[in-house]
Amino acid sequence: MRKVILQVAVTLDGFIEGPKGEYDWCFTDQDYGMKDFMKRIDALFLGRKTFEMMGGKAFGKKKHYIFSNTLKKASGGMEIIKGDIGEQVRKIKKSEGKDIWLFGGASLTTSLMNEGLVDELALAVHPVLLGSGKLLFQGIRGRVKTKLIDAQTYSSGLVMLTYRVL
């Protein structure tokens, strides 16, 4: 069965974007394991806001699933998911293919976490404190147990922590 992997940049104080929606704190000076990660996946899950933030453009030749009850259409290689997302994600996870990158955003992450549909958390922890902004995990119902399966440190101070969701 395919895994849904939340891979995201996060600050030490748990923010995924600054108070004005900024991402200027994210390191781009090296690969940070992205080439290997991209080989693991063949699809992305995106919320509508994240999709619109990307200008509606595709991230490579991967299949894109956009979760929205308001979008009417998407371009080639993209599919809009409406309604009961839990049922549809379970069906996608059972289909043939590689793992799936839960690319964003926060609302979609919360929904999939609460449905128990996220299998791994790959957190690129940046050595910065923002003090405010959008938190990665908001509205999670109950405790979510995890097990650390990998930790990579980089010369920049970034630490990539990968957890299996139990």
C-alpha beads as a LAMMPS data file, in Angstrom:
LAMMPS data file: protein, C-alpha beads

166 atoms
165 bonds

1 atom types
1 bond types

-500.0 500.0 xlo xhi
-500.0 500.0 ylo yhi
-500.0 500.0 zlo zhi

Masses

1 110.0

Atoms # bond

1 1 1 0.000 0.000 0.000
2 1 1 1.197 3.503 -0.824
3 1 1 2.225 5.771 2.039
4 1 1 1.186 9.359 2.549
5 1 1 4.225 11.319 3.693
6 1 1 4.016 14.812 5.118
7 1 1 7.360 16.350 4.215
8 1 1 7.566 19.975 5.232
9 1 1 9.900 22.724 6.377
10 1 1 9.189 23.815 9.935
11 1 1 10.839 26.192 12.383
12 1 1 12.083 25.231 15.831
13 1 1 8.952 26.800 17.287
14 1 1 6.648 24.804 14.985
15 1 1 5.719 27.316 12.277
16 1 1 5.416 26.502 8.573
17 1 1 5.138 30.127 7.502
18 1 1 5.747 33.507 9.044
19 1 1 3.088 35.978 10.243
20 1 1 2.752 37.466 6.731
21 1 1 2.819 34.073 4.978
22 1 1 6.546 34.312 4.285
23 1 1 8.870 31.388 3.616
24 1 1 12.096 33.400 3.400
25 1 1 13.510 31.468 6.360
26 1 1 13.616 28.179 4.383
27 1 1 17.101 27.032 3.394
28 1 1 17.730 26.479 -0.303
29 1 1 21.530 26.233 -0.234
30 1 1 21.662 22.456 -0.708
31 1 1 19.545 19.432 -1.647
32 1 1 18.611 18.312 1.894
33 1 1 17.667 14.857 0.586
34 1 1 15.011 16.088 -1.860
35 1 1 16.358 14.225 -4.923
36 1 1 16.107 10.911 -3.089
37 1 1 12.697 11.807 -1.674
38 1 1 11.374 12.704 -5.132
39 1 1 12.338 9.222 -6.357
40 1 1 10.061 7.729 -3.664
41 1 1 6.923 9.532 -4.783
42 1 1 4.811 9.789 -7.906
43 1 1 1.963 11.938 -6.588
44 1 1 1.241 14.982 -4.436
45 1 1 -1.691 15.963 -2.241
46 1 1 -2.365 19.710 -2.169
47 1 1 -5.013 21.848 -0.585
48 1 1 -6.663 24.549 -2.672
49 1 1 -4.755 27.432 -1.061
50 1 1 -1.406 25.717 -1.628
51 1 1 -2.385 24.932 -5.221
52 1 1 -3.330 28.565 -5.823
53 1 1 -0.137 29.776 -4.106
54 1 1 1.803 27.701 -6.646
55 1 1 -0.055 29.544 -9.407
56 1 1 -1.879 26.358 -10.435
57 1 1 1.354 24.989 -11.884
58 1 1 2.484 21.385 -11.670
59 1 1 5.422 20.246 -9.556
60 1 1 7.212 18.110 -12.116
61 1 1 5.496 15.241 -13.899
62 1 1 3.917 13.828 -10.745
63 1 1 0.163 13.253 -10.403
64 1 1 -1.443 16.094 -8.439
65 1 1 -4.538 15.641 -6.299
66 1 1 -6.036 18.985 -5.327
67 1 1 -8.452 18.888 -2.390
68 1 1 -11.154 21.507 -2.838
69 1 1 -14.916 21.827 -2.784
70 1 1 -14.759 25.105 -4.714
71 1 1 -12.307 24.570 -7.601
72 1 1 -14.062 23.744 -10.854
73 1 1 -11.197 22.495 -13.009
74 1 1 -7.493 21.722 -13.054
75 1 1 -5.036 21.199 -15.890
76 1 1 -3.585 17.906 -17.154
77 1 1 -2.120 15.512 -14.590
78 1 1 -4.205 17.116 -11.850
79 1 1 -7.348 15.758 -10.271
80 1 1 -9.724 17.616 -7.981
81 1 1 -10.881 15.697 -4.898
82 1 1 -14.215 16.811 -3.406
83 1 1 -16.509 15.530 -0.712
84 1 1 -15.495 12.717 1.656
85 1 1 -11.733 12.966 1.431
86 1 1 -11.120 10.076 3.817
87 1 1 -12.776 7.534 1.554
88 1 1 -11.062 8.909 -1.541
89 1 1 -7.597 8.989 0.050
90 1 1 -7.998 5.378 1.208
91 1 1 -8.818 4.414 -2.383
92 1 1 -5.780 6.318 -3.745
93 1 1 -3.505 4.701 -1.146
94 1 1 -4.673 1.247 -2.303
95 1 1 -4.021 2.047 -5.967
96 1 1 -0.822 1.145 -7.818
97 1 1 2.050 3.557 -7.511
98 1 1 4.779 4.996 -5.366
99 1 1 4.318 6.943 -2.148
100 1 1 2.430 10.248 -2.022
101 1 1 3.782 13.583 -0.809
102 1 1 1.381 15.516 1.384
103 1 1 2.737 18.840 0.136
104 1 1 0.378 21.190 1.969
105 1 1 -1.438 23.021 3.441
106 1 1 -2.275 23.146 7.077
107 1 1 -6.034 22.421 6.749
108 1 1 -5.466 19.376 4.559
109 1 1 -2.741 18.150 6.912
110 1 1 -5.104 18.470 9.882
111 1 1 -7.903 16.628 8.045
112 1 1 -5.657 13.745 6.963
113 1 1 -3.997 13.485 10.381
114 1 1 -7.405 13.357 12.065
115 1 1 -8.504 10.614 9.622
116 1 1 -5.366 8.586 10.448
117 1 1 -4.239 8.719 6.808
118 1 1 -0.708 10.111 7.210
119 1 1 1.924 7.357 7.453
120 1 1 5.138 9.359 7.863
121 1 1 6.188 12.801 9.021
122 1 1 9.405 14.124 7.479
123 1 1 10.113 17.405 9.217
124 1 1 12.909 19.625 7.915
125 1 1 13.515 21.504 11.164
126 1 1 15.162 24.855 10.450
127 1 1 17.226 26.443 13.231
128 1 1 15.138 29.597 13.488
129 1 1 12.405 30.881 15.794
130 1 1 9.690 32.998 14.192
131 1 1 7.609 33.702 17.284
132 1 1 4.387 33.783 15.266
133 1 1 2.888 32.641 11.992
134 1 1 1.021 29.516 10.905
135 1 1 1.610 26.482 13.093
136 1 1 2.165 23.117 11.441
137 1 1 -0.207 21.175 13.661
138 1 1 -3.481 22.824 14.643
139 1 1 -6.755 21.144 15.480
140 1 1 -5.341 17.634 15.815
141 1 1 -7.862 15.545 17.751
142 1 1 -6.150 13.496 20.410
143 1 1 -2.624 12.218 20.667
144 1 1 -0.727 10.866 17.708
145 1 1 2.034 8.435 18.565
146 1 1 5.098 8.271 16.355
147 1 1 8.410 6.455 16.132
148 1 1 11.607 8.122 14.942
149 1 1 12.919 6.188 11.934
150 1 1 15.627 8.558 10.671
151 1 1 17.497 11.718 11.624
152 1 1 19.831 13.579 9.271
153 1 1 21.850 16.594 10.310
154 1 1 23.248 19.166 7.888
155 1 1 26.067 21.711 8.145
156 1 1 23.503 24.554 8.005
157 1 1 21.961 23.387 11.281
158 1 1 18.877 21.950 9.580
159 1 1 17.808 18.573 10.945
160 1 1 15.572 16.249 8.921
161 1 1 13.542 14.127 11.319
162 1 1 11.466 11.287 9.916
163 1 1 8.794 9.611 12.018
164 1 1 6.471 6.708 11.308
165 1 1 2.946 7.415 12.534
166 1 1 1.850 4.519 14.730

Bonds

1 1 1 2
2 1 2 3
3 1 3 4
4 1 4 5
5 1 5 6
6 1 6 7
7 1 7 8
8 1 8 9
9 1 9 10
10 1 10 11
11 1 11 12
12 1 12 13
13 1 13 14
14 1 14 15
15 1 15 16
16 1 16 17
17 1 17 18
18 1 18 19
19 1 19 20
20 1 20 21
21 1 21 22
22 1 22 23
23 1 23 24
24 1 24 25
25 1 25 26
26 1 26 27
27 1 27 28
28 1 28 29
29 1 29 30
30 1 30 31
31 1 31 32
32 1 32 33
33 1 33 34
34 1 34 35
35 1 35 36
36 1 36 37
37 1 37 38
38 1 38 39
39 1 39 40
40 1 40 41
41 1 41 42
42 1 42 43
43 1 43 44
44 1 44 45
45 1 45 46
46 1 46 47
47 1 47 48
48 1 48 49
49 1 49 50
50 1 50 51
51 1 51 52
52 1 52 53
53 1 53 54
54 1 54 55
55 1 55 56
56 1 56 57
57 1 57 58
58 1 58 59
59 1 59 60
60 1 60 61
61 1 61 62
62 1 62 63
63 1 63 64
64 1 64 65
65 1 65 66
66 1 66 67
67 1 67 68
68 1 68 69
69 1 69 70
70 1 70 71
71 1 71 72
72 1 72 73
73 1 73 74
74 1 74 75
75 1 75 76
76 1 76 77
77 1 77 78
78 1 78 79
79 1 79 80
80 1 80 81
81 1 81 82
82 1 82 83
83 1 83 84
84 1 84 85
85 1 85 86
86 1 86 87
87 1 87 88
88 1 88 89
89 1 89 90
90 1 90 91
91 1 91 92
92 1 92 93
93 1 93 94
94 1 94 95
95 1 95 96
96 1 96 97
97 1 97 98
98 1 98 99
99 1 99 100
100 1 100 101
101 1 101 102
102 1 102 103
103 1 103 104
104 1 104 105
105 1 105 106
106 1 106 107
107 1 107 108
108 1 108 109
109 1 109 110
110 1 110 111
111 1 111 112
112 1 112 113
113 1 113 114
114 1 114 115
115 1 115 116
116 1 116 117
117 1 117 118
118 1 118 119
119 1 119 120
120 1 120 121
121 1 121 122
122 1 122 123
123 1 123 124
124 1 124 125
125 1 125 126
126 1 126 127
127 1 127 128
128 1 128 129
129 1 129 130
130 1 130 131
131 1 131 132
132 1 132 133
133 1 133 134
134 1 134 135
135 1 135 136
136 1 136 137
137 1 137 138
138 1 138 139
139 1 139 140
140 1 140 141
141 1 141 142
142 1 142 143
143 1 143 144
144 1 144 145
145 1 145 146
146 1 146 147
147 1 147 148
148 1 148 149
149 1 149 150
150 1 150 151
151 1 151 152
152 1 152 153
153 1 153 154
154 1 154 155
155 1 155 156
156 1 156 157
157 1 157 158
158 1 158 159
159 1 159 160
160 1 160 161
161 1 161 162
162 1 162 163
163 1 163 164
164 1 164 165
165 1 165 166
